[in-house]
Each structure stands twice: as structure tokens, then as C-alpha cells.
Amino acid sequence: MSWPDHAIWWHVHPLSFLGAEPDALPADAPVRHRLPVLVDWLDHLVGLGCNGLALGPVFAAETHGYDTTDPFRIDPRLGTESDLVDLVDRAASRGVRVLLDGVFNHVGRSFAPFADVARRGADSPYADWFVPEGDDFRTFEGHRHLVALNHASPAVADHVVEVLDHWLDRGVAGWRLDAAYAVPRPFWRAVTDRVKERHPGAWFSGEVIHGDYAAYVVEGGLDTVTQYELWKAIWSSLNDRNPHELAWALKRHNTMVDTFAPQTFVGNHDVTRVASRLEEPRHLAHALAVLFTVGGVPSVYAGDERGREGVKEERIGGDDAIRPAFPRSPGDLGPEGLAVQRLHQTLVGVRRRHPWLVRAQTRIHTLGPSVLSYSLAAPDGGSTLAVALNFGASPATAGIPAAAWTTLAGDGSVDSGTGAVSLPPAGWFIATTPGSHS
């Protein structure tokens, strides 16, 4: 198994997590060395059972980080290149890899090549980096302050390759590619092929919300994409107390696992936090049980492991509630949410003891009005994991294959002779067969 198959990411949006100013600092302002604070959170990450730190944008930007102005420079609100390299080195000493977030579909209007084109027009050496549109330039999904790059330009491809190589040379393990769905797949293929010649171990995860996920891997040269279909099915099925949507998504998920290990999640910096999304608090365990047992590369959004709440709103500042500032040290979190953190640790522990789950296929056994059960088998046939979930408010029974099951987590019980799992209201259950710890 390659290192990404063992990865479990703890995902942080640094600008908000570290309490940075909402807008870029004046040119003459001193650098704010905030990135070193994340060093104090590495033990928290490892304590959860994670071994990857997935950073949101850290490069010079105008506001939230996704309006990059200089991808070769760390945002002065966060620190310097030395601060980032030190964080990467300290993470590596704990066995933790660092993932960076790259925005290569669009740039902020203060991006130097765009500013030059806006000033000089066709006389600029960067004239083909952008596409004129009306009396302005093409933008990202109608956001005037986000100017789209021209991915048909070889110079843009050269630029992206240079950026990726620059930070991989400094020890990062890979990249999340923002808005990957908006970029032509042949562009990603050309770029990633070149970068992997120099950095064969680099891992590329594309943000893809809908569409042909596997095509971004097969045609685009990415290693994985974000599994938004599964994310939506998890909370939607639980809120409806109807597992059929989740069962359908798990079948779709199997087809993806045939090709690649999807990046799975129940929360990230762009969506309402899972604790706020779920109408029944007891269903959080169900959501996490699915996340940490199905195939894929899972991630935990910082704060979700303490049951943090926050609702995303479609307005200016609408991300503030889901991107709050955190204390300097995890020791300052206090006792609130410790039970949720222990639940995460339990389920991450299950995942760690069954690393083969990363590419495992899900086989559904019971699909009823409020009950879902499934199992996953190790590729060598030596072990099996089974999960049973009761979405409803009444006791229920689910079926799994008859076997000598050992319960790992949850509040259900199994008759190993028949495979019948008894579940209390909103109950859940995870078990394994002998040999799965070998």
C-alpha cells in the first residue's frame, strides 16, 4: 500500500483557524507569524489518530485565500516560507504529512500578471494568460474579483507546474486542487504528468462537486477527488430516516473505488458543519461510522471532532460561522465536545486496524425503511468488517452474514449464529471477524 492509502487527514482553514485579518495586510505592515501556532496542534491531530495535516490556502491573497495574488509567497497574515517549512519539518518528525491547497482555476485581481494585462493589454507578456470577455475578462462563476486563468495557454501550465514543484521541493506531500471541476481535464493531465516525473510520490486531490468523478482520475491524472455524492447522501438519509439514498450512494461509491480511493468527508470549510446539518444529534455516530468504514481516504474538518456547530449562509461573510478562530493550544478547548472527540478516536482506531478498508467494496445486506447494514471484506479474504445502522426511533433488527463476530463499537448486539443484529433506537454497530487485526 502507498502512503496515501494510510492517510487520514485533519483539515484546517489556516486564515480563519488562526484568527487572521479578513483582508490582506498593507504592504508596509509587519508579517504576522501565525503558522507556528499549528505546531502546537500536531499532538492533537496525532491523538485523534490522523497522520495528515490538510491546510487550506496559505499563499498571499486578497481576502479568504481563494483569491491568490502570489502563489510563491506565504500570506503575511500567516507568516513566511520559513514558518511553513518548519511546520512541514515538525509534522514530518511526528509522522504527519502536509497537504497544500492550490487555486489554479482563477486568481485575485491583484495577481501581478493580471494587473500587468489590465494595464497594458495585448502588450503585456502575460496577455494570453487570461481570456477577454466583453469589457473585462472571464471570471470564475460570475465573481468579478476572481479572474479565470486561460488553461489553453502553455505559459499557464508552466506557471502551475513551477508552483507545484516549488512547494513539493520544500517537503509538502501533495495538493488539494481547488475548483478542479472548472479546469479542463487535459490541463490537469499535462500538469500532473510533468510534476510526477520530478515528484513521483506527490498526491493530488481535486475538488469535484458533481459529474464524472472517475474521469478526473483517468483523464486528468489526479489521484482522487472529493466525494460530495456520499457526503450529501449521509446527512440527507439520516435526516429523512430513510437509508435508501445512502444505499444508492454506496453502490455508486463502489464503482469509484474500482478506479480510485475517493476523498471522503462529512465536513469541510465550504459546507454547514455536520453537527448543525444533522437534525438528530445521535445520528452523528452513524455519519462517522460510515465515513470511517467505507472505502476512500477520510478527512476530519477541524472542530468537527468536538461537535462544533456552524451554518453556512449564501451571503458576504456567510462562511464565518463554519470557519471560526480557534485557541492557540488544544489545551484551551475545554471539556466541551470531549465525548465527540472520543467517538472520533474510537472510529479512527477501527480504521487504523483495518487499513485495507481504503479500497474495500461495500456489500449491502439489509435495506429497510429505517435500517441499513453492510459489510466489507479484505482483499485477501482473511477478514470482514460489518456495520449496522438504525436510522429510526424504535428498536430494529438488521442482518449481517453469520460469523464469529467481535464487536468493535456501537450499542448493538449480534447473534453470531444467525447474523441478526439487535439495534436500540438510533443504534449503531460495528464488528469484525477473527484475523482482521493480523
N, C-alpha and C positions, 0 to 999 in steps of 0.2 A: 504494500500500500504506500502511495506517495504521501507527503506531509499534508496536503490539503484534505485527504481522506480522514485525517485525525483532527482536523481543525474544528474548534467551537469558538466562535467569535464573541467578544464583548464589544459592543458598538457605541461609540461616543461621538457626539457633535461638539468638537472642541470649543468653538467660539461661544456657544451658549453654555455648555457644561462648565467652562472656566470663567464665566461671567465677563466676557469681553465686551467692549463698547459696541453698540449696534452698527456704527459706521466706521469707515476707515479713519485712521489717525491722521492728523495734519502731517505734512512732510517733515516738519521740524520737531515733531513730538518724540520723546524717548521711547525706545522699544519696551514693551511690557512682557516680561519673561514669565509667561503663564504655563507653557508646556511642561516645565519641570514638575509642576504640581501633579501631573499624571503619573509620575514615578511612584508617588505615594499610594496610587490606586492599583498598582500592579499586584500587590498581595491580595487585594480584594478580588481581582479578576481570577487569579490562580485559585483562591479559596472557593470560588464558585465552581471550579473545575474547567474553566476556559483556558485556552492556550493561544488565543489570538486577540489582538487589540485592533479593531477596525475603526480608524479615525475618519471622521467627516473632513470637510475641507480645511486645510491648514495654510493654503497659499494666499498671497496678497490678493485682497478682494475689496469691493466697494462696500458691501453690507454683510449678507448672510453666508458668504463664502462660495456660493454658486455663481457669482458674477466676478470671476477671476480676472485680475489685472496683470499678474506676473506669476506664472507657474514655476519659476525658478527661485522664487523668494518666499520665505515663510512670512505670513502676515505679521506685521509688527505688533499687532494686538496679542499675538501668541508667543512671539519670541524670535529666535534666529535659527539658521540652519544648524548651528552647533547644538542648540537646545533639542532639535528634532533628532539629530544623530545620537546625542546622548540618551534620549528616551529609547531609541531603537536598540542601542547597545545594552542598556539596563534591562530592557524587556528580554533581549536575547539571553542574558545571563540567568533569567528565570524560565527559559524555555518558551518564551512568548514571541510570536511573530507579529509584525506590524503591517497593516494594510492601509494604503492611502486612497483618497477619494479624488479622482481626476475628472475635471469638467472639460471635455474636448468637443462637445457639440456647439458650444457658444462661449462667449466672453463678455465681460463688462465693457462698457463703452470707454473706460479709461485704459483699457489694454493698449499698450503703446503702438503696436502695428495698426490697430483700428483707428486710433487717434491720428496717426500719420495719414491714413487713407482718407479720413474725414476732412483733413486739412488740405491734402494735395491731390486727392482724386486719382486719376489714371497715372499721374506722375509718381505716385508712391511705389516703392519696390514691393509693397505688400498688397498691391491693387487686386491681385487675383485671390487673396485670402478671404474675401467677402463678396457677397452677391448683391449688387444694387437691386432695389425693389421700389418702384415709384420714386419719390424724392428722398428715400432713405435707403436702408439695407435690410436684407432678410433678417428676421428675428426668430427667437425661439417661442413658439406657441403664442405669438402676439405680444410678448413682453418687450416693449421697446428698449428697455435697459439691458436686455440680453441679446447680443448680436450673434447670429449664427455664422459659424465658420463654413467656408466653401470646401467640402470634402472631396471635390473633384480636383483640387489643386495639389500637385505633388509637394509643393512647399509646405502646405498644412500638414501633410503626412510626415514630412521630415521634421517639422516642429514637434509633433506629438511624440514621435519616436525619441527625439532628443530629450524631451521632458521625462518620459517614462524611464529611459536609460539613466538619466541624471540621478533620480532618486533610488532606483534599484541599485545603482553603484554605491549608494550610501547605506545600504543594508535593509531596505524595506523588502517585504516578501511578495508584494503584489499590489493590485489596484482594483478598486471599485470604479467602474466607468459610468459616470452619471449620464442619464438620458441616452443610454446606449441604443435604445429603440429608435431614436431620431436620426441616427447616423447610418449611412448605407453599410450593409454588411461587408461588401468587398473592401471598404476602407479599413474596417477592423481587422480583416484577414491580412491585408498588406502590412498594417502596423504591427500586429502581434507576431506575425511570422518573423519580421525583422528583429523585434525586441527579443524574441525567444532564442534567436541564434546566439545572442550575447548573454542572455539570462534564461537558460532553459528551465530553471525551476520556478520562474515567475508565474503567479496565478492571477487570472483576470476574470472578474465578476462583473457582468453587465447589468445595469438597471433596465429591466424589461418588464413592463406592466401587463401587456397583453400581446397576443399574436403568436407566431410560431417560435416558441422558446428554443426548441432544438436547433432551428436554423441559425441562430446566433452563435451556436457552438460549432455546428458542422460547416456552415458557410462563412461565419465571421471570425472563427479562430479563437473565440472566447472559451474559457474553461467551464463557466457556469453562468446562470442568470438568476435574478431574483424571482422567487416562486410566489407571485401575487395571487394566482388562482387558489393555491392551497391556503394562503393567509385569509382570503375572503371567505372561503368555504368553512374554515374552522369556526370563526366567530359567528358567521351567519347561521350555520347549522345549530350551533349551541343556543343562540338567541331564539331560533324558531323551535327548538327542541325537536328537531327533525333531522336525523343523520343522513338523509338521502343525498343532499348536496355534497356533504363531506365524502360520502362513499364514492360518488361520481368523480370528485376531485382526486381521490386516492387512486382510482383507476387511471385517470389522466396522468397522475404523478408517476405511476409505474412506467408509462410509455416514455416519460422523460428520463427516468432512471436507467432505461435501456441504453440511453445515449450519453448521459452525463449525470453528475450529482448536483441537483438544484440547490441554490442557496435558500434555505428555509428560515422563516421567522414568524413571530406573532406580533412583533412591534418594531418600528424603526422611526427615524427622525421625521418622516413625512406623513405619518398616519396617527390617528387617535390612539392613545395608549390602550393596550389590551384590557387593563383593569377598568377603564372607562367604557370601552366598547362592549364588554360583556354585561348583559342585564342581570345575570345571576352570579354573584361572587364565587360560589362553589364551582362554577364552570371553569375557573382559571386552571384548576388542576387538569381538567380534561384537555384544554388547549395545550398545556405544556406537555402532557403525556403524548399527544400526537406529535408535537414538534420534536421531541427527543427520542421517538421510536421509529418514525418513518425515514426512508432514505433521504439523503441530502446532507448539506453542510449547514448546521444550525447556527443562529446568532441570537444574542440577547441584547436588547437595547437598554443602555444604562438607565437604571431606575426601575425598569420593569421587574427586576429581581427583588425589589422591595415593595412591589404593588403600587408604584406611583401612578397617579391618575393625571389625565390631561386630554382635552378635546381639541382637535384641530378645527379651525374655522377658515372659511374661504374669504379672507379679508387681509388687508395690510396688518401685519403683526399677528396673523392667525396661527402661526407656528409657536408663538411664545409659550403657550401652556404645555406643549409637548417637548419643548426644549428649555427647561429651566436651568438656572445655575445650581451647581452642587457645592457642598462644603469642600474645603481644601483637603480634608482627610476623610476616609471612610469611617474612621472612629467617631466622627462628628455626626453620623447619620442618626444616631439614637436607636431606640428599640423598635420604632415603628416599622412594620413590614418584615420583621425577622422570620415570622412563620413562612412568608412567601419566599424569602431567601433560602430557608432550609428546604423548602419544596424544590426549588431550582437545583440545589446541591444534590438532593436525592436523585432527581431525574437526570441531571448531567452525569452523576455517578453510574446510573444504569447505562447511559450511552457509552461512557468510557469503558465499561466492562464488556460491551458488545460493539466493538469498533466496526465490525462487518455491516452494521446497520446502514452505513453511509451509502451503500449501493444495493440495499435489500429491496425486494419486491413485496408489496402488501397483498395479502390474500384475505378477503373478507369472508367471515363465517356466519355472522348474524347481522341482519339489517332489518330492523323493525321500526315501529312508529317512534320509539324513543331509545332504541338500543342499537349499539354498533359494537361488533367485535372483529378483530383481525389478528393475523399472525404474520411473522416474517421469519424466514429460515436462512441460516448461514449458508454461504455458497458451498461449503464442504459437507453440508448435510448433518453436521455434528451438533447443532443446537438450534433452538427455536425460541422466539420471543412472542408472547401473546398479550393482547390488550383488549379490555372490555370496558365500555363506557355506557353509563345510564344517563341520558340527557334529561330524563323526566323527574317528576316529584313523587313518584311511587316506586316501591321496590320492583326490581326486574330481574330477569334471568337471561343470560347470554350463553352462547355455545362456543367452545374452542375445541380443538382436537383432544381426545383423551390421551393423557400422557402423565408422566411423573413430574407435575409442575411444582416449582418452588416460587412462592410469592415474593416479589421484589418491592412492590409499592402499591398503595391504594387501600381501600376499605372493603373490597370484595373478598369472596372466598370461593374456592374451586373444588369440585368433586373430580379428582384426577381420573377416577374410573369411568366417568361419563363425559367429562369436559364441560359440565354445567357450571357456570359462574353465577353466584348469587350476589346481586348488587343492591345496596341500600339506595334510597332516593338520592339522585345526583351522585351516585357512586362511581368509582373507577377502580381499575385493577390492572396490574402488570405482573406477568410471571414468566419464568424461563424454565427450560428443560435442562437436565443434567448435561454437563460438559461445556456449557456456554461460557464458563469462566476460564477455561483452559487456554 
